[in-house]
Amino acid sequence: MIKPKFMEKLLEGVEVEWKTLGDVAELYGGLSGKKKEDFGNGNALYISYKNIFDNIEINSDKLESVKVSDSENQHEVKYGDILFTGSSETAEEAGMSSSVTTKFEDKVYLNSFSFGVRFKDDILMIPQFSKYLFRSHFMRTEIAKTASGVTRFNISKARFKKIPIPIPPIKVQEEIVRILDAFTGLATELTAELTAELTSRKKQYAYYRDKLLTFDEGEVEWKTLGDVTLPTSNIRWRDTTDTYRYIDLTSVSREKHTIIETIEISAENAPSRAQKLVIKNDVIFATTRPTQQRLCLITKEFSGGVASSGYCILRAQNNEVLPKWIYYCITSSKFKNYVEENQSGSAYPAISDAKVKNFKIPTPPLTEQERIVAILDKFNELKASITEGLPHEIELRQKQYEYYCNMLLSFPKEEVEA
């Protein structure tokens, strides 16, 4: 825990200069004059856009290759440089930074969609400090202001050069780095532990679910989904003026297996795929990219809605199976393996409704189905609690880290001439 007034004590008796980037650094561009065939199997290394965007400091193990001849006049990346992405889909994500904190043995270049910042020789800023500084909240806010566009936002170099930055003494920089490195290590360790715990609990749940749905040969009768479900109908848009909730493929959460968002549609604006009428207790399964397992049980709230033709509708024959029995059977590992084996298409894989309904499930007596479903419901509640709780804990730790990071990088600001 950092005590109040920590920064006041740290900065006591020292001066923090504020300078514009244009006054203290030079900007340079990435690779120029390159063709598609120059990349992938070259004689030199370069830093990709993704490497910058994803990392607060350049990952030297993720450098890519490019052909560069000795006669070319390309800018080399050096230790201490700060690299920025030149554009993004939103202003908030444009100009993401990554510092070069390692010294390269070979020549390394920069991709053409990014640019570099190199401090002048008389400006003392350690790269371990700059990696935190340029990803801090206040710097990200200033950088975002320099981006403009409509469908894609590009950084204006002229405005970028006018951004004021703090330059504290080296000892202050080193102390801030020491603290933030420690916080980063703790946050990374905790996140890894919580993520491992979440993965373990999910595997545990899947194991017991599959075990409860496994029966010995001859113990129960096995029937196809087609044998235990009822026919469903499509909407006739020309015969109705009503509005309906539309369940698109993205309406169903892959993690929670619930409907998270719908839109209102009518005959006037209904997409061509809005075809299948659903009622309470229907089980819907997305047959487009089926291994993503977008599936759910229709609740009362969404009964009477219209689902995309990209869903297979499974309506239980109640004298044969419970709706939730179907639901749990198609969340099983056995069904997932069946889908993987029977889907077709590589770029946009899909499985037909007929194939889905050919899948065989065990059909024990309804009383036994009820008993197993009750157990699986409890497991599901526990899994949902963990699935929501642990990511929330990870988010809280991330917010705590960001709070201290921003506090440590908040310096008294003086007016800087643009």
VOTOR-599409 format. One record per atom (N, C-alpha, C, O, CB): x, y, z. Coordinates in steps of 0.02 Angstrom, whole numbers, plus 50000, padded with zeros to 5 digits. Glycine has a CB too. Layout:
REM VOTOR-599409
XYZ;...
//
This chain:
REM VOTOR-599409
500424994050000;500005000050000;500445006250000;500885007050042;499525000050061;500315010749953;500685017049950;500325022249993;499725023349984;500755019549876;500685025250039;500385029950086;500215036550052;500525038450003;500845031050145;499705040150079;499545046750053;500155051250056;500585050450099;498945049750092;500185055950012;500725060850007;501405057649990;501925060749998;500795064650072;501375051349965;501995048049946;502355051949891;502965052849894;501855040849922;501965054249841;502265057849786;502565064549809;503075066749782;501755059049733;502235067749856;502505074049882;503195072949913;503655076949903;502025077149935;503265067549951;503905066049983;504425064049931;505015065849935;503835060550036;504205060049881;504665057749829;504935063649789;505515063649769;504315052749783;504515068649777;504705074349735;504965080249776;505115085549748;504125076449693;505015079249842;505235084849884;505955086949866;506415082949865;505205082749959;506015093349850;506675096049835;506925094749765;507495096349749;507175093449882;506505091649721;506725090349652;506245093749604;505675095449621;506745082749638;506475094749544;506075098249493;505895093249437;506305089549412;506465104249464;505255093449419;505015089449364;504885094149305;504435098249307;504375085449383;505295093449253;505205097649194;504645094949150;504545088849144;505865098049154;504285099549118;503785097649068;504005100549001;504135106548995;503075100349088;504065096248951;504265098248885;503805095048833;503515089748845;505005096348871;503725098348776;503345095148723;503775089848690;504385090348689;503095100348670;503445084648663;503815079348630;504235081948572;504785079448559;503325073948605;503975086948537;504355089748482;504995093148504;505475093448464;503935094748446;505025095548566;505625098848592;506155093848615;506755095348614;505445103448649;505935087948636;506415083348668;506555077048628;506985073148647;506155081448735;506195076148573;506285069848536;506205070748461;505925075748438;505785064548561;506465065948424;506375065748352;505915059948335;505945054648366;507075065048315;505485060948285;505045055748262;505315052648197;505595056248155;504325058548251;505235046148190;505435042948127;504905037748107;504535035148148;506125039548134;504885036448042;504385031748016;504625024648012;505205023148026;504175033947948;504175020247992;504335013147985;504595011547916;504785016047878;503725008948000;504615005247899;504875002947835;504495006147777;503885006947779;504824995347831;504865007947725;504555010847665;504775007047603;505315003947602;504735018347659;504355007347551;504525004147488;504514996647488;504824993447446;505185006347467;504154993647535;504134986347540;503534983347504;502994986347503;504134984147612;503634977447475;503094973747443;502914967647486;503284965747531;503294971547372;502334964847471;502094959147510;502594953447512;502684950147563;501434956647482;502934952247455;503404946647451;504044947847491;504444943247500;503584945347378;504154954047515;504754955447555;504694952847626;505194952447662;504874962947556;504084951147646;503974949147715;503914941547722;503694938047676;503344952547742;504104939147781;504004932047798;504614927847794;504674923047832;503504929247753;505074929347750;505684925247744;506264929647725;506614928347675;505584919547692;506384934947764;506884939847747;507544938947784;507624934247822;506634946647761;508004943447771;508674943247801;508744947747862;509264947947894;509194945047750;508194951547877;508214956247933;507594955247976;507134951547958;508264963547908;507584958648033;507024958048080;506654964748085;506944970048077;507274955848150;506004964248098;505614970348110;505094969248165;504924963548181;505274972748044;504864974748193;504374974548247;503684975748218;503564980748184;504534979848302;503214971248230;502554971648201;502104976548239;502244978348296;502224964748199;501574978448207;501054982648237;500774979248300;500694982348352;500474984148187;500644972748294;500344968948350;500814968648409;500594968948467;500164961748327;501454968048397;501954967848451;501924974248491;501974974148552;502664966748422;501844979848457;501784986248491;501124986748529;501104988548588;501854992148441;500584985148495;499914986048523;499824981648585;499514983848634;499384984348471;500074975548583;499944970648637;500404971348697;500234968748750;499994963748610;500974974648689;501484974448742;501694981448764;501804985948724;502084970648718;501764982248829;501994988548857;502744989648842;502984995248840;501874988848933;503104984148831;503794984348808;503864979048753;503544973848756;504304983048866;504284980548704;504334976148645;504544969048666;505024968148703;504824979048595;504184964148640;504354957148651;504874955148599;504704954048541;503724952548648;505504954748619;506044953248572;506014946148545;506364944448498;506714954448605;505604941848576;505524934948552;505004934448496;504914929148467;505334930348610;504664940048482;504134940048432;504294944448372;503844947048340;503484942348464;504934945148356;505124949148298;504984945148234;505034939048234;505874951148302;504824948648180;504664945348117;505184947148064;505574951848073;503964947248093;505184943448009;505724944347960;505504948447899;504914948547881;505974937547936;505994951847869;505874955947810;506524956447770;507074956047799;505614963047830;506474957247705;507064958147663;507254965547662;506854969847644;506934955547592;507874966947681;508144973747679;508854973547650;509284970147678;508134977047751;508964977147596;509634977147565;510064982647597;509804987347626;509584978247489;510724981947590;511184986747619;511114993747589;511284998647621;511894984347609;510854994147529;510785000647495;510175004547518;510105010447501;510754999547420;509725001347555;509105004747576;509245009447634;509665008047678;508564999547596;508885014947635;508945019847689;508335019147735;507855022947730;508995027147661;508365014147779;507815012747825;508015014647896;508605014247914;507605005247821;507525016847935;507665018648005;507735012348048;507315007948046;507105023148033;508265012048086;508365006548133;508065008348200;508065014148221;509115004848140;507805003248234;507545004048301;508115003148351;508514998548344;506954999048316;508155007648401;508695007348450;508415006648521;507835008148535;509125013648445;508855004348565;508695003948637;508495010948661;508825015848646;509305001248678;507935011348698;507705017648725;507165020948683;506825025548707;508265022348733;507085018748620;506555021548579;505865019648607;505795014648642;506615019148506;505375023748591;504675022048606;504315021448540;504345026048499;504335027448654;503975015948529;503635014648466;502875015548475;502595013648526;503805007548440;502555018348424;501845019848427;501485017048365;501745017448309;501725027448433;500895014248376;500475012348319;500195018748288;500015023348323;499895007448341;500175018848221;499975025048188;499225026148184;499005031848176;500245025048120;498825020848189;498105021648182;497735015748214;498045010748233;497915022248108;497075016548219;496655011148245;495925012648227;495775017848199;496735010248322;495475007948244;494765008948229;494455014348272;493945017248253;494395002348237;494735015648331;494485020848375;495055025448396;495635023448397;494145017748437;494875031648412;495385036448434;495705034148499;496305035348510;495085043448443;495315030848542;495575028648607;496115023348601;496525022648646;495005026048650;496115019648546;496605014248538;497155016148488;497585012048473;496265007948515;497125022148461;497655024448415;498265026648455;498195028948511;497395030148370;498845025948426;499455028248459;499635024248521;499905027148569;499385035348477;499505017748521;499715013548577;500475013048576;500785012648523;499385006448574;500775013148636;501505013548641;501815007148667;501495003148701;501695019348685;502445006248650;502845000748677;503575002948676;503835005048625;502734994148635;503905002348733;504595004648739;505084999048722;504954993148734;504725007248809;505655001148695;506184996348679;506654996148739;507055000648750;506584998548613;506584990848778;506954990248841;507534985248837;507864983948887;506494988248897;507644982348778;508204977848769;508644980348711;508414983948667;507954970548754;509274978448713;509734980448660;509784974748610;509934969048628;510444982148689;509654976348547;509654971248494;510364969848470;510764974448462;509214973448436;510514963548457;511164961648430;511194963148355;511724964948329;511304954248443;510634962448321;510604963648248;510184969848234;509864972548279;510314957448211;510194972048171;509784977648151;509054975648154;508854970348131;509984980048081;508654980148183;507934978948188;507564985048162;507754990748175;507724977348263;507034983748123;506654989148092;505944989348118;505744985148159;506654988448015;505564994248095;504884995448119;504394994648062;504524996748005;504825002448150;503814991648076;503314990848024;503054997647999;503095002648035;502724986648049;502804997747938;502625004147906;501995007347934;501845013047917;502535003047833;501625003847977;501005006548005;501125009648074;500645011348109;500475001148010;501755010448092;501925013248158;502475018548149;502735019448095;502155007648206;502635021948204;503175026748202;503565026548268;503295024248319;502915033948189;504175028948267;504595028748326;504745035648353;504735040648317;505245025248311;504885035948418;505085042148452;505765040848484;505845036048522;504555044448505;506245045048469;506915044348498;507115050848533;507135056148502;507445042548443;507245050348599;507425056348637;508105058948617;508555055248598;507415054748712;508165065448621;508815068648607;509315066648660;509125064648715;508735076348602;509955067248644;510495064848688;510485068048757;510685064948807;511155065948656;510255074348762;510275077848826;509655076648868;509595079348923;510355085248815;509195072548843;508575070948880;508665064248915;508755059148882;507955070948833;508625064248980;508735058149019;508055054949038;507715057349083;509155059649082;507895049649003;507285045849020;507425038449008;507575036448952;506665048348979;507385034649061;507535027549054;506935023949022;506365025449039;507715024349123;507055019248977;506505015948942;506035012148988;505435011448973;506785011148891;506295009649045;505855006149092;505345010949122;504795008849142;506275002849147;505515017349125;505045022449150;504565024449093;503965025249105;505425028649177;504825025349033;504405027648978;503865022548961;503325024348937;504835028948916;504005016048973;503495011048956;502865011948999;502315010748976;503775003948965;502965014049062;502395015449105;502095022249090;501485023049088;502595015049178;502515027249079;502285034049068;501805034549009;501255037349015;502875038649057;501995031748952;501595032648892;500975028048888;500565028748843;502015031548831;500915023448936;500305019448941;499865021748999;499345018749012;500485012048950;500075027049034;499675029549090;499045032849064;499005034749005;500085034549132;498555033549108;497905036249087;497955043249058;497665044749006;497425036349147;498335047649092;498365054549068;498725055149001;498545059348960;498695059049120;499245050948990;499585051248926;499155048248870;499145050748814;500255047648930;498795042748886;498355039848836;497805044848815;497605045048757;498035033348863;497575048748863;497065053748848;497335059048800;497005061048752;496815057148912;497955061348814;498265066348771;498405063748701;498305067148651;498915068848803;498635057448697;498795054448632;498165053548591;498165054748531;499145047748642;497615051448624;496985050448588;496735056948556;496415056748504;496445047748636;496885062548587;496665069048561;497005070748494;496765074848457;496805074548611;497565067548480;497935068948419;497695064748360;497955065448305;498675067848430;497215060248372;496965055848319;496325058648289;495915061648324;496835048748347;496245057748225;495635060048191;495465055148135;495905051648109;495715067248163;494825054848118;494605050348065;493875048748071;493525051548113;495005043948066;493635044348029;492935042248029;492885034748041;492665032448094;492575044247963;493105030847991;493105023447999;493755021048029;493785015648059;492975020047932;494285024948021;494925023348051;495255029848073;495235034848037;495395019448002;495555029648133;495835035748162;496605035648158;496925030848179;495615036448235;496875040948130;497595041548120;497885046948164;497585052148175;497755043048046;498485045548190;498835050448232;499105056148189;499435054948138;499405047048272;498965062348209;499265068148176;499945069448208;499985071048267;498795074548182;500475068748169;501145069748196;501235076948221;501575078148271;501675068148142;500925081748186;500985088748207;500695089848276;500995093148318;500635093448156;500095086948288;499795087648355;500165083448406;500225085348464;499055085648353;500405077548384;500765073048429;501385076548458;501525075748518;500965066648392;501735080248417;502345083648440;502205088948493;502655090848530;502695086848381;501585091248498;501405096448546;501205093748614;501055097548660;500855100648518;501195087048621;501005084048685;501535085548737;502125084148726;500905076348677;501345088448795;501825089648848;501945083348889;501465079748905;501595095348893;502565081948907;502715076048948;503155078149007;503545082849002;503075070548906;503075074649064;503495076049122;504165072549116;504205066849092;503135073949187;504705075849139;505365072749140;505655073449210;506015078149224;505845076049086;505495068649254;505755068949322;506485066849324;506735063849276;505345064449369;506845068349378;507545066149385;507595058549381;507115054949396;507845068649451;508175056149361;508285048949352;508125045049416;507815039749413;509005047649331;508325047649473;508205044049536;507455043049548;507245037849573;508515047749595;507065048149531;506335047649539;506055042449489;505635038349507;505995054549527;506305042749428;506095037749378;506245030649402;505815026249397;506445039049311;506835029649429;507035022949451;506605020449509;506445014549512;507765022949472;506425024949555;506005022949611;505305021149588;505015016249612;505975028549663;505035025049543;504365023549516;504375016849479;503915012849485;504125029249469;504905015649440;504965009349404;505005003549453;504684998349442;505595009349358;505385004349506;505454999049556;504774997049585;504614991149592;505935001149613;504375002149602;503715000849632;503234997749581;502894992849597;503415007449660;503225000449521;502754997949470;502954991049446;502514986949429;502715002749412;503594989649442;503814982849424;503564977749476;503354972249458;504584982549419;503604979849540;503374975349593;502624974249588;502384968549594;503544978249663;502244979649576;501524979149567;501354974749507;500904970549511;501204986049559;501714975749453;501584971849392;501694964449405;501304960249383;502034974349335;502244962849440;502394955849455;501854952649497;501644947049484;503054955349490;501614956249548;501094953649592;500434952749554;500094947749561;500984958249652;500274957849512;499654957549474;499664951749425;499164948249416;499524964149437;500234950749392;500304945349343;500244938549377;499904934049352;500974945849306;500574937949435;500544931649472;499844930049495;499614924349489;501014932049532;499494935149522;498814934049547;498344932249489;497934927749495;498564940249584;498404935849434;497984934549376;498084927449351;497604923949333;498124939549320;498714925249349;498864918449327;498554913249374;498284908249352;499624917349323;498594914549440;498304909949489;497544909549482;497254904149483;498484912149560;497224915349474;496494915449469;496264912349403;495754908849402;496234922649474;496634913549350;496464910649285;496534903049287;496114899349261;496914913549229;497064900649320;497164893349327;496604890249368;496374884749353;497854891949359;496394893849421;495854891349463;495204890949423;494834885949428;495754896049524;495064896049383;494464896049342;494474890249292;493964886849283;494394902749305;495044889249259;495104883749211;495004877049245;494674872549217;495794884049176;495294876249304;495244869949342;494524868449360;494294862749353;495674870249405;494164873549383;493464872549404;493024870749344;492574866549350;493194878849438;493154873949287;492774872349226;492884865149204;492424861749184;492954877249170;493524862949208;493684856049189;493344851149237;493104845849217;494444854949189;493344853049302;493034848749352;492284847949339;492004842549342;493154851549423;491964853549323;491244853449307;491114849149246;490664844949246;490974860649296;491524850049193;491424846249132;491504838649144;491154834549115;491924848549078;491984836949188;492094829849203;491484826749236;491254821449214;492704829149250;491204830049287;490624827249322;490004827349278;489584822849283;490494831149386;489924832549236;489354832749190;489384826749143;488884823249134;489354839349150;489964825549112;490034819949065;489924813349100;489644808649072;490714820149032;490164812849163;490094806649200;489354805149214;489134799449209;490494807049267;488974810349232;488264809449247;487864807749185;487324804949190;487984815749280;488124809549126;487774808249064;488024801949029;487844800648972;487834814249018;488444798049064;488714791949036;488354785849064;488274785249125;489474791449050;488144781449021;487794775349041;488114769349008;488364769748952;487034775849024;488094763649043;488364757549014;487904754948959;487304756548957;488444752149069;488184751048913;487804748248858;487244743848885;487354739548928;488264744248811;486634744948860;486054741148882;485724743848945;485194741648964;486264734048895;486054748848977;485774751649039;485164756049025;484674755949062;486304755749077;485194759848971;484634764148950;484564763648874;485004761148839;484754771548973;484004766148850;483894766448778;484204772848750;484164778148782;483124766048760;484514772348692;484814778048659;484394779948599;484204775648559;485554776648638;484234786248593;483824788648537;484134794848507;484494798548540;483104790148561;483994795948443;484254802048411;483844808048436;483284807448460;484224801548334;484154813948430;483804820048448;483174820948406;482674823648429;484254826148440;483204818548344;482614818848301;482044814648326;481454816348316;482804816648231;482194809048360;481684804548387;481334807548448;480764805748462;481994797948405;481674812048484;481384814448547;481204821848544;481064824848596;481884813348604;481194824748484;481004831848478;480414832548430;480274828048390;481594836048454;480074838248435;479484839648394;479654844248335;480154847848338;478934842848437;479254844048283;479364848748227;479234855948251;478824857048295;478904846948167;479574860648221;479464867748236;479274871348171;479304868448117;480114871048267;479064877548178;478824881148119;479194887648109;479504890348155;478074882448124;479164890148048;479454896548030;478924901948029;478334900448021;479814896247962;479124908048038;478654913648037;478464915247965;478874914647919;478954919848072;477844917447954;477614919647888;477544927247892;477034929947912;476924916247868;478074930647871;478104937947879;477544941447842;477314946747863;478774940547855;477324938647786;476794942047748;476114941947783;475654945547765;476724938847679;476064937647835;475424936947870;475404940547937;474924939747975;475264929647880;475924944347954;475934947548020;476184954748016;476604956447974;476374943648067;475924958848061;476164965748068;476464966848137;476644972448155;475584970748057;476534961448175;476804961848243;477564962848242;477894961848192;476614955548283;477824964848300;478544965148310;478764959248352;478384956648393;478754971948343;479394957148342;479654951248376;480364952648399;480724956748371;479634945148330;480564949048452;481254949148472;481654944548427;481464938748416;481334947148547;482194947148400;482604943148354;483224940548389;483614944348417;482804947348292;483304933948387;483884930748418;484374929048362;484314924048328;483674924248457;484864933348354;485384932448303;485914927748330;485894925848389;485694939248282;486394925848288;486924921248310;487334924248367;487544920648413;487394919548252;487444930848365;487844934048418;487424935748479;487694938448528;488164940348391;486784934148479;486354935748536;486494931148596;486344932848653;485624935248517;486774925348582;486884920348634;487614920448658;488074920148617;486694913248609;487704920848723;488374920848752;488674913848749;488364908948768;488354923248826;489284913548724;489634907148721;489834904648790;489874898648801;490254907648677;489964909248836;490184907448903;489594905648948;489604900548982;490574913148934;489084909848947;488524908948995;487954904748967;487534902449005;488264915649016;487944903748900;487394900048868;486714903148885;486234899648901;487414892748889;486694909748880;486074913548890;486034918848836;486524920548804;486054916748961;485424921348825;485334926748777;485514933248810;485254934948863;484594926948750;485974936948780;486224943048810;485974949448776;485994954848805;486984943048810;485734948648713;485514954648677;485084952748618;485244948148580;486124958748654;484524956248610;484094955248551;483894961948523;483994967148556;483474951048570;483624961948463;483344968048434;482624966848415;482414961148405;483764970348372;482234972248409;481544971748388;481514971848312;481824976048280;481114977548418;481134967148283;481064967048210;480334966248191;479914964048231;481484961348180;480184968048130;479514967148102;479604965048029;480164964148005;479074973648108;479044964347993;479084962347923;479474967447882;479764965747830;478394961447894;479494973647905;479814978947867;480584978647870;480924980347822;479574985647891;480844976547927;481574976747935;481884969947953;482474969647970;481764981647988;481504964647949;481754958047969;482314955647922;482224955747861;481184952847971;482884953547950;483414950647908;483154944247875;482694941047901;484054949147950;483444942347820;483214936447784;483294930047826;482944925147816;483604935647719;483784930247874;483894924347916;483404923847974;483394918748009;484614924447942;483014929047985;482534928948042;481934924648022;481464927247991;482304936248061;481934918348039;481444913648013;481104909248066;480504908048061;481764909247963;481474907048116;481234901548158;480894904048222;481194907648262;481804896948177;480264902148231;479884903948291;480104899448349;480184893448341;479114903348280;480194902448408;480394898648467;479904899948524;479594905248528;481114900548489;479834894948567;479404895548626;479804893448688;480354890748682;478764891248618;479514894748746;479844893048809;480044885648810;479664881248790;479374894548868;480654884448834;480944877748843;481224874648779;481474869048780;480434873148872;481184878348723;481564876148664;482304876648680;482524881148716;481384880348601;482694872148652;483424872548656;483664874548586;483494871348537;483754865748679;484054879848582;484304882048517;485064881048515;485424882248563;484124889448503;485294878748457;486004877348447;486234880348381;485934878948329;486154869748450;486754884448383;486994887748322;487364882748279;487874879848300;487454893748339;487124881748218;487434876948172;487974880048129;488334876548094;486904873848128;488034886648131;488584890148098;489154890948148;489034893248204;488354897048069;489754889148128;490324888748174;490114885248239;490154888048293;490594895948190;489894879048233;489574875548288;490024873948347;489784873048403;489284869248263;490684873548335;491124871848392;491174877648442;491444876748496;491824870048366;490924883548423;490894889048471;490374887748525;490384891048577;490744895648435;489934883048512;489414880948559;488984886848584;488924888048644;489724877448619;488694890348536;488184895348553;487524891548560;487224889748510;488144901148499;487314890548621;486704886748634;486384889348697;486714892048741;486844879148639;485734888548702;485394890548764;484694887548766;484434884848717;485354898248769;484394888048825;483704886048836;483284892348834;483434897248869;483624882148905;482764892348794;482334898348788;481914899148851;481554894648871;481874897748725;481974904948882;481594906448943;480944909948924;480824911548866;482004910948991;480514911048974;479864914348963;479954921148931;479544923248889;479484914949029;480494924648950;480624931448925;480674931648849;480474936548817;481254934148956;480954926348819;481074926448747;480604921748709;480684920748648;481794924448733;480114918948743;479624914648711;479214918748660;479004924348675;479164911248763;479104915948601;478754919648549;479214923748505;478984927348461;478244924048579;479864923248517;480344926948477;480504923348412;480254917848399;480984928148516;480914926448371;481114923548308;481874922548308;482254927248322;480894928048248;482084916548293;482804914948293;483064914748222;482694913648174;482934908248328;483714915748216;484044915348151;484004908248124;483974903348161;484794917548157;483994907748057;484004901148026;484664897548038;484734891748021;483874901847951;485134901148069;485774898048088;485724893948151;486224891248174;486284903348096;485124893448179;485024889248239;484624883048221;484174883148179;484654893348294;484794877548254;484384871548254;483934872048316;484184872948371;484814864948253;483274871248306;482804871748362;482634864748386;482404860648347;482154875648342;482754863448450;482624856848478;482064857548530;482174860148585;483274853848510;481464855248511;480874855848555;480704848948582;480504844448545;480254858948515;480784848148646;480734841548677;480024838548673;479534842148683;480944841848749;479984831948659;479374828148670;479364826648745;479764822548769;479344821548626;478934829848781;478964829648854;478844822748884;479014821448941;478464834348883;478544818148845;478454811348870;479084807148860;479124801548884;477864808048835;479574809948825;480194806348811;480794809348850;481154805648884;480354806548736;480874815848845;481454819048878;481254825948905;480774829048882;482034819848828;481624828148954;481554834948981;481934839748936;482454837948909;481804835349055;481684845948928;482064850848890;482774851748915;483244852348876;481704857448891;482844851948981;483514852849009;483954846748999;484564847248999;483474854349084;483654840948990;484044834948974;484374835748906;484964834148897;483594828548976;483994838248858;484274839748792;484834844848799;485374844048771;483734842248743;484694850248837;485174855648846;485844852848872;486374854448845;484904860948894;485814848948925;486434846348954;486774841248908;487394840848906;486294843149022;486384837448872;486694832548825;487084836048770;487604833448749;486144828148794;486854841848747;487214845148692;487764849848718;488114853048679;486734849048648;487824850348785;488414853848812;488974848848827;489524850848847;488224857748876;488834842448817;489324837348835;489914837148787;489874839448730;488984830548837;490454834248811;491054833348769;490904828748711;491184829548656;491634830648810;490474823748722;490304818948669;489974822548610;490124821148553;489844813448697;489514827148626;489174830848572;489664835448537;489634836148475;488574834848600;490094838648574;490584843148543;491024839248495;491174841648440;491014846648597;491244833348514;491664829148470;491274827048408;491544826848353;491914822948507;490634825548418;490194823648362;490144829348311;490174828248251;489504821748387;490064835448337;490014841348293;490654842448254;490634843748194;489844847648335;491214841748288;491864842748254;491954837748197;492234839348145;492444841948304;491714831748207;491794826448157;491294827248099;491424824848044;491694819648189;490734830648111;490204830948060;490084837748029;489664838447985;489564828548090;490454842848051;490394849348020;490764849247953;491194845047941;490684855048066;490584853947910;490914854347844;491074861647829;490764866247855;490464851347789;491574862547786;491804869347769;492384871347813;492374869947873;491224874347775;492874874647784;493464876647823;493434883947845;493544885447904;494094875347783;493304888447798;493284895547814;492674897247857;492714901447902;493294899747750;492114894047842;491494895547878;491144889047894;490624887547863;491024900247835;491404885047940;491134878347953;490414878447978;490204883248012;491574874848004;490044873347962;489344872847982;489144865447986;489474861147958;488874876647933;488604864248021;488324857548025;487564858148011;487254862948033;488464854248095;487294853447976;486584853747958;486144851948017;486354848548064;486434849147898;485514854248015;485024852448067;484944844848069;484884841848122;484344855848054;484934841748009;484844834548006;485404830848042;485284825948078;484814832247933;486024833248033;486594830148067;486524830948143;486654826248181;487254833248043;486324836848164;486234838048236;485724833148264;485834830148317;486014845348250;485174832348228;484634828048253;484794820548247;484424816448273;483994829548216;485344818948212;485554811948209;485974809948270;486124804048280;485964810748146;486154814848311;486554813448371;486134809448421;485564811148435;486824820048404;486424804048447;486064799748493;486204801748566;486774803048585;486254792448483;485674801948605;485734803548677;485424798048718;484974794548694;485404810448693;485644797048780;485334792148824;484654794648846;484564800548857;485784790748885;484164790148853;483494792148874;483274787948934;482844783648927;482984791548816;483554789248992;483324785749052;482614788049070;482364792749040;483804786949112;482284784749118;481614786949138;481614794349159;482124796949182;481354782549196;481054797649150;481004804849166;481204806349238;481494811549252;480294807349153;481044801749284;481224802949354;481984803149363;482254807149401;480924797349399;482334798849326;483064798749329;483354804949294;483844807849318;483344792349296;483034807049240;483244813249207;483184819249255;483624823449260;482824814549143;482624819449291;482504824849339;483044824949393;483284830249413;481814824149371;483224818949418;483734818549471;484404821149445;484734825049479;483804811149495;484604818949386;485254821049359;485244828449341;485734832049352;485434816849297;484694830749312;484644837849294;484704842249357;485024847449355;483964839349259;484394840149412;484444843949475;485164844649498;485374849949521;484014840649530;485544839249492;486254839349511;486644844049464;487044848049487;486564832149508;486514843349399;486864847549350;486684854949358;487104859249345;486704845249279;486074856349378;485874863249391;486294866249448;486514871949444;485124863649409;486404862149500;486824864549556;487544865749533;487844870849550;486814859449614;487794861049494;488474861949466;488504868349423;488994872049425;488674855849423;487974869449384;487954875249340;487964881749380;488294886549361;487334874949296;487594881849435;487584887749479;488274889149508;488494894849510;487074886749536;488614883849529;489294884649556;489774887149503;490184891549516;489544877949585;489714884149443;490154886349388;490024893649370;490494897449359;490054881949327;489384895549368;489214902549352;489494907349404;489734912749387;488454903449346;489454905249468;489714909449521;490464910449514;490714916049522;489554906349589;490814905049499;491544905449491;491714909449428;492164913649428;491854898349487;491344908049373;491474911349309;491394918949315;491754922749282;491014908649255;490924921149356;490814928349366;491284931149419;491544936649412;490094929749384;491384927249473;491764929749530;492504930649517;492784935849534;491684925149587;492824925649487;493554926149476;493744931549426;494204935349439;493824919449454;493394932049368;493564937649323;493454944449356;493814949149342;493144937149260;492944944849400;492834951149435;493414952749481;493624958449487;492174950849476;493674947549514;494254948449558;494864950649517;495244955049538;494414941849596;494954947649458;495504949649414;495424956949394;495914960649393;495534945049352;494814958849377;494674965749357;494824970649413;495104976049402;493944966549334;494644968849475;494784973149533;495534974149542;495754979649557;494474970249597;495914968849533;496644969349541;496944973749486;497404977549498;496964962349540;496664973149426;496904977249370;496754984649384;497174988949370;496574975049304;496164986049410;495974992949427;496424995749482;496615001649481;495234993349448;496594991449531;497044993549585;497724995349557;498025000349577;497104988049639;497974991149511;498614992549479;498594999149441;499045003249446;498814986749432;498055000149402;497995006349363;497955012449408;498235017749392;497365006049319;497625011749465;497565017349512;498265019449537;498435025349534;497125015449573;498655014649559;499325016249585;499785018649529;500215022949539;499635010249620;499705015749470;500105017849413;499975025149397;500445029049388;499955013449351;499345027049395;499175033949379;499385038749435;499595044349422;498425034649367;499335036449498;499545040549554;500305041949551;500525047549563;499355037249620;500685036749535;501415037449534;501655041549474;502225043949473;501735030549532;501225042249424;501425045849364;501075052649359;501055055749305;501285041749302;500805054949415;500485061549417;500985066549446;501135066449505;499825061449460;501225070949403;501725075949424;501415082949421;500985084349379;502355075449379;501645087349464;501425094349461;501555097049390;502115096749365;501785098649514;501035099749359;501115101849290;501205109349284;500855113249315;500525099649249;501695111149243;501815118149228;501595119549157;501545114949116;502565120049240;501475125849142;501285127749074;501865126649025;502435128549039;501045135049072;501705123648969;502225122348918;501995125748854;501425125048833;502335114648907;502445129448824;502285132748762;502225127648706;502665123448696;502815137948745;501665127948669;501565123248614;501985125048553;501955121648502;500815122948594;
//
